[in-house]
Amino acid sequence: MNSISKLSSDQEGSLFRGSYSLYFRKVFYALLLQNVTKRYSPSVPTACVSLNKVTKAINLVFGDWFFTLTEVEQAFILEHEMMHLAFDHLYYDFVDQHKANIACDLSVNSWLRDEMIQLLGKDPKIGGIPPLFATNYGLPEKESVQYYYDMLTDAQDKKDKGEPYNSKLDPLLNDGNCGDGLGDFEPFDGTAEEMEVQKVLTDTIKRATVNKLTEQQRGSYPELMDMIKELFEIKESQVNWKRETRQFIGRNEKKDYRKTYLRLNKRFPLAKGRKSKYKAKIGFVVDQSGSMDNASIEAGFNEIYHLYKQGVSITVIEADTDVANHYEYKGKPIKTRSASGGTYMSPAITFANTLSDLNGVIVFTDGYIESDPVVSKLPLLWIVTSNGTPSINTPHKILKMGDQIDR
């Protein structure tokens, strides 16, 4: 895609009006749009969403046609493109990309059809282009991309062999630029490892966007229910955290206080007394090196959630060869990835030892780290992934997930 440039002030004004219309109709997609880099290219016939494997940015590139549309028509195009992003269409790896584009449009437009008819008329067109609707081709609505792709592939095979097939699909099977033309997407062009990192970052953006919605608002997006369930799924803990924190921290928890009438206030008999409450404060290091796949990192974040539910205050430390990010955990499921380099846990352990008020450190890793990791000044517990190696040269306790479960 050549000749990409920033939007002009007039183009930005036009896009703002379309985004404004989308916000009052479908706030999720309008919020998701805020995380996308908007650009212009004269070589793009309509609009196109893509991923930049270098900057990890999500690009939405508009052609001249987009700026000729009405605000309502623009809103539908923006929603169409953001649905490609929300449904992870950019990560599909089909043999026939032409059929994949059509299958994705059939899936997306299934969810837009009723609103298009309501706002644009019985036979809706956007900028003179009729959208692809599954029902127009004898296909059921609101099916997956894989389903529509398989239907197109099967029909093409039967047609080539001279066997009976759904002839209503002929317009979609012909060569050339068959598609609704409302917008396009470019599949991710990179290695499997690069795609894995990009997918985690994209999920992070989607999760943050969903978090801005109320429960009632989430319910108004039936097309997103599977995505939301996947992003926020909590799995059973693999560690008995109540036992482990008691064993490796002991009674070194920091004191918190709360007022209660059950305790006598020695100075003011009618006032509440103060009761001590011990609360562990832990630095939880998550190894995000290249050897840690997404499933392993998500398992680490899952354990953070369950540890937090035990009443532990947690500072998350994301690291590979160095500390990439750290923050206080607030209790919501997370799947972020801020690193993907080599493996060297000593800097993260040293960093955790400098944080104030911590009682101990937990390092979640696959064990493929430096030969002599630094010894922690604070109590430390190693948690090794189920597919990792517990052969770590350390005086601290090591638990391997899947082997040590004892509730």
C-alpha positions in Angstrom: 0.0 0.0 0.0 1.8 3.1 -1.3 1.5 6.8 -0.9 0.1 6.7 2.7 -0.2 10.1 4.4 -1.8 11.8 7.3 -5.4 13.0 6.9 -5.9 16.6 5.9 -7.9 18.9 8.1 -10.9 18.6 5.8 -10.6 14.8 5.9 -10.3 14.8 9.7 -13.4 16.9 9.9 -15.3 14.5 7.7 -14.1 11.5 9.7 -15.1 13.2 12.9 -18.7 13.5 11.8 -18.8 9.8 10.8 -17.2 8.8 14.1 -19.6 11.0 16.0 -22.5 9.3 14.3 -21.1 5.9 15.1 -20.5 6.8 18.8 -24.2 7.5 19.4 -25.2 4.3 17.7 -22.5 1.8 18.6 -20.2 3.2 21.3 -17.9 0.1 21.5 -16.8 0.4 17.9 -16.3 4.2 18.3 -14.1 3.6 21.3 -12.2 0.9 19.5 -11.7 3.3 16.7 -9.8 5.6 19.0 -7.0 3.1 19.2 -6.5 3.0 15.4 -4.1 5.2 13.4 -6.0 6.9 10.6 -4.3 7.5 7.3 -5.1 8.4 3.7 -4.0 6.8 0.4 -5.3 7.6 -3.1 -4.6 4.0 -4.1 -7.2 2.6 -1.6 -10.6 2.4 -3.4 -12.7 2.5 -0.2 -11.1 1.8 3.2 -8.7 -0.8 4.6 -7.6 -1.9 8.1 -4.2 -3.5 8.6 -1.5 -4.2 11.2 2.0 -2.9 11.2 4.3 -5.6 12.3 7.1 -3.1 13.0 5.3 -0.5 15.1 2.5 -2.9 16.2 0.0 -0.1 15.3 -3.4 -0.8 13.8 -3.9 1.2 10.6 -7.1 2.3 9.1 -6.5 3.8 5.6 -9.1 5.7 3.7 -9.4 6.4 0.0 -11.2 9.4 -1.6 -14.5 7.5 -1.9 -14.9 7.4 1.9 -15.0 11.2 2.2 -17.9 11.4 -0.3 -20.2 9.4 2.0 -22.9 10.7 4.3 -22.2 10.6 8.1 -24.5 7.5 8.5 -22.7 5.8 5.6 -19.3 6.6 7.0 -20.4 5.2 10.4 -21.3 1.9 8.8 -17.9 1.7 7.0 -16.1 2.4 10.3 -18.2 -0.2 12.1 -17.5 -2.7 9.3 -13.8 -2.2 9.6 -13.8 -2.3 13.4 -15.7 -5.6 13.3 -12.9 -7.0 11.1 -10.6 -6.1 13.9 -12.8 -7.3 16.8 -13.4 -10.6 15.1 -9.6 -11.2 14.5 -10.1 -11.4 10.7 -6.6 -10.1 10.3 -5.1 -13.2 11.8 -6.8 -15.8 9.6 -4.5 -17.7 7.3 -6.5 -19.0 4.4 -5.1 -20.4 1.2 -7.4 -18.3 -1.0 -7.3 -14.8 0.3 -9.9 -13.6 -2.2 -12.5 -16.1 -0.8 -11.4 -15.2 2.7 -12.2 -11.5 2.1 -15.6 -12.4 0.9 -16.2 -14.8 3.8 -15.3 -12.1 6.3 -17.6 -9.6 4.6 -20.5 -12.1 4.7 -19.9 -12.6 8.4 -19.6 -9.0 9.3 -22.5 -7.8 7.2 -24.8 -10.4 8.7 -24.7 -8.3 11.9 -25.1 -5.0 10.1 -28.0 -6.0 7.7 -31.0 -5.1 9.9 -29.6 -1.7 10.8 -28.6 -0.9 7.3 -32.1 -1.7 6.1 -33.6 0.4 8.9 -31.4 3.5 8.2 -30.7 3.2 4.5 -33.8 1.5 3.1 -34.9 -1.9 1.9 -32.1 -2.4 -0.6 -29.3 -0.5 1.1 -26.3 0.9 -0.7 -23.3 2.8 0.6 -21.8 5.2 -1.8 -23.7 3.4 -4.5 -22.3 0.0 -3.5 -24.6 -2.8 -2.3 -23.2 -4.8 0.6 -22.8 -8.5 0.5 -25.6 -10.2 2.6 -25.5 -13.9 3.1 -29.2 -14.3 2.6 -28.9 -13.0 -1.0 -26.8 -16.0 -1.8 -28.8 -18.7 -0.1 -26.6 -18.8 3.0 -27.7 -18.5 6.6 -26.8 -15.3 8.6 -24.4 -14.7 11.4 -22.1 -17.7 10.8 -18.4 -17.7 11.3 -15.8 -16.8 8.7 -14.7 -20.4 8.5 -18.2 -21.5 7.7 -18.6 -19.1 4.8 -15.1 -19.8 3.5 -15.9 -23.6 3.5 -19.2 -23.0 1.7 -17.5 -21.0 -1.0 -14.6 -23.5 -1.3 -17.0 -26.4 -1.5 -19.2 -24.7 -4.1 -16.1 -23.9 -6.2 -14.9 -27.5 -6.0 -18.3 -28.9 -7.0 -18.6 -26.4 -9.8 -15.2 -27.3 -11.2 -16.1 -31.0 -11.1 -19.5 -30.4 -12.8 -21.4 -31.5 -9.7 -24.6 -29.9 -8.3 -23.8 -26.8 -6.1 -25.5 -23.6 -4.8 -25.5 -21.6 -8.1 -26.6 -18.5 -6.1 -22.9 -18.3 -5.1 -21.8 -17.8 -8.8 -21.3 -14.1 -8.4 -19.0 -14.7 -5.5 -17.0 -17.5 -7.2 -16.1 -15.5 -10.3 -12.6 -14.2 -10.7 -11.9 -10.5 -10.2 -12.8 -8.0 -7.6 -15.9 -9.6 -6.3 -16.8 -8.3 -2.9 -19.0 -5.7 -1.5 -16.3 -3.0 -1.8 -17.4 -1.4 1.5 -13.9 -1.9 2.9 -11.1 -4.4 3.0 -8.5 -5.7 5.4 -5.0 -7.0 5.0 -4.1 -10.2 6.8 -1.1 -9.9 9.1 2.2 -10.3 7.2 4.8 -11.7 9.6 6.1 -14.7 11.4 4.1 -16.8 13.7 6.0 -15.3 16.7 5.3 -11.8 15.5 1.6 -12.6 15.0 1.5 -14.0 18.5 2.8 -10.8 20.0 0.5 -8.6 17.8 -2.5 -10.7 18.8 -1.8 -10.2 22.5 -1.5 -6.4 22.0 -4.7 -6.3 19.9 -6.5 -8.3 22.6 -5.3 -5.8 25.2 -6.9 -3.0 23.2 -10.1 -4.9 22.8 -10.2 -5.8 26.5 -9.6 -2.2 27.6 -12.4 -1.1 25.3 -14.8 -3.7 26.7 -13.9 -2.5 30.2 -15.3 1.0 29.4 -18.7 -0.5 28.8 -21.3 -1.2 31.4 -22.8 -4.7 31.7 -26.0 -3.5 30.1 -24.0 -2.0 27.2 -22.1 -5.3 26.7 -25.4 -7.1 26.4 -26.3 -5.0 23.3 -23.5 -6.5 21.3 -24.5 -10.2 20.7 -21.8 -10.5 18.0 -19.2 -9.9 20.7 -20.3 -12.3 23.3 -17.8 -15.1 22.3 -15.0 -12.5 22.1 -15.8 -11.1 25.5 -16.0 -14.6 27.1 -12.6 -15.5 25.6 -11.0 -12.3 26.7 -12.2 -12.5 30.3 -12.3 -16.3 30.9 -10.9 -17.2 34.4 -9.4 -20.6 34.7 -9.0 -22.6 37.9 -5.9 -21.8 39.9 -3.0 -24.3 39.7 -1.4 -23.3 43.0 -2.7 -23.4 46.6 -1.9 -19.8 47.2 -3.1 -19.6 50.8 -0.7 -22.3 51.8 2.2 -21.1 49.6 2.1 -17.5 50.7 1.9 -18.6 54.4 5.0 -20.9 53.9 7.3 -18.6 52.0 6.4 -15.3 53.6 5.4 -16.4 57.1 4.2 -13.6 59.4 6.1 -10.8 57.6 3.0 -9.3 56.1 2.5 -5.6 56.5 -0.1 -4.4 59.0 -3.3 -2.7 57.8 -5.8 -1.3 60.2 -9.5 -1.0 60.3 -11.9 0.5 62.8 -14.4 -1.8 64.6 -16.7 -1.6 67.6 -15.5 -5.1 68.5 -12.3 -3.6 69.7 -12.1 -1.3 72.7 -11.0 2.2 72.1 -8.9 2.9 75.3 -9.0 6.7 74.9 -12.6 7.1 73.8 -14.8 4.2 75.2 -17.8 5.0 72.9 -15.7 5.2 69.7 -14.5 2.4 67.4 -11.3 0.6 68.3 -8.6 -0.3 65.8 -8.0 -3.9 64.7 -4.8 -5.0 63.0 -5.1 -6.9 59.7 -2.1 -8.5 58.1 -1.9 -8.3 54.3 0.8 -9.7 52.1 2.3 -7.5 49.5 4.0 -9.3 46.7 5.9 -8.5 43.5 4.8 -10.9 40.8 7.4 -11.2 38.0 6.0 -12.6 34.7 8.6 -13.9 32.3 7.7 -12.5 28.9 10.7 -13.8 26.9 10.4 -15.2 23.5 10.3 -18.8 24.9 7.1 -18.0 26.8 4.1 -18.5 24.5 0.8 -16.8 24.9 -0.8 -19.7 26.8 2.0 -19.7 29.4 1.8 -15.9 29.9 -2.0 -16.0 30.3 -1.6 -18.8 32.8 0.7 -16.5 34.8 -1.9 -13.7 34.8 -4.6 -16.3 35.7 -2.6 -17.1 38.8 -2.2 -13.4 39.7 -6.0 -13.1 39.7 -6.4 -16.1 42.1 -3.6 -14.8 44.4 -5.3 -11.4 44.5 -8.5 -13.1 45.5 -6.7 -14.4 48.6 -6.3 -10.8 49.7 -2.8 -10.2 48.5 -1.7 -6.8 47.2 0.2 -7.4 44.0 2.7 -5.4 41.9 3.0 -7.0 38.4 6.4 -6.9 36.9 6.7 -7.8 33.2 10.2 -8.6 32.0 12.5 -10.4 29.6 16.1 -9.3 29.7 15.0 -6.3 31.7 11.9 -4.9 33.3 9.5 -3.8 30.5 6.6 -2.7 32.6 5.3 -2.7 36.2 2.0 -1.7 37.8 -0.4 -2.4 40.7 -2.8 -5.2 40.0 -6.5 -4.0 40.4 -8.3 -7.4 40.3 -9.4 -7.5 36.7 -8.3 -10.3 34.4 -5.5 -9.1 32.1 -3.6 -10.4 29.0 -0.9 -8.0 28.1 2.5 -8.5 26.6 5.0 -5.7 26.8 8.2 -7.8 26.0 9.2 -10.7 23.8 13.0 -10.8 23.9 15.7 -12.9 25.6 15.5 -14.4 29.1 17.3 -12.9 32.1 15.3 -12.7 35.3 18.0 -11.2 37.6 17.2 -7.6 36.7 13.5 -8.2 37.5 14.3 -9.8 40.9 16.7 -6.9 41.7 14.1 -4.4 40.7 11.4 -6.1 42.9 13.8 -5.9 45.9 14.0 -2.1 45.5 10.2 -1.7 45.8 8.9 -0.5 49.2 6.7 -2.6 51.4 7.0 -5.9 49.5 7.0 -9.0 51.7 8.2 -11.3 48.9 8.6 -12.0 45.2 7.1 -14.6 42.9 8.7 -15.3 39.5 6.5 -17.0 36.9 8.7 -18.5 34.2 9.4 -21.5 32.0 12.8 -21.9 33.7 14.8 -21.3 30.5 16.8 -18.4 32.1 20.3 -17.5 32.9 22.4 -20.1 34.7 22.9 -18.3 38.0 20.0 -15.9 38.7 20.5 -13.4 41.5 19.5 -14.5 45.0 16.7 -12.4 46.3 17.0 -10.4 49.5 13.2 -10.9 50.0 11.5 -14.3 50.3 11.2 -15.6 46.7 9.1 -18.4 45.1 9.7 -19.7 41.6 6.6 -20.9 39.7 7.6 -22.9 36.6 5.1 -23.4 33.7 3.8 -27.0 33.1 6.0 -27.2 29.9 9.0 -25.6 31.5 12.1 -26.8 33.4 12.5 -26.6 37.2 16.3 -26.9 36.9 17.0 -23.5 38.2 20.2 -22.9 40.2 18.6 -21.1 43.2 18.3 -21.5 47.0 14.6 -20.5 46.7 11.7 -22.9 46.5 10.6 -24.0 43.1 7.0 -25.2 42.2 6.2 -26.7 38.8 2.6 -26.2 37.7 0.8 -29.5 37.1 3.2 -31.5 39.3 2.7 -30.0 42.8 -1.0 -29.6 43.1 -2.1 -30.4 46.6 -5.1 -28.6 47.8 
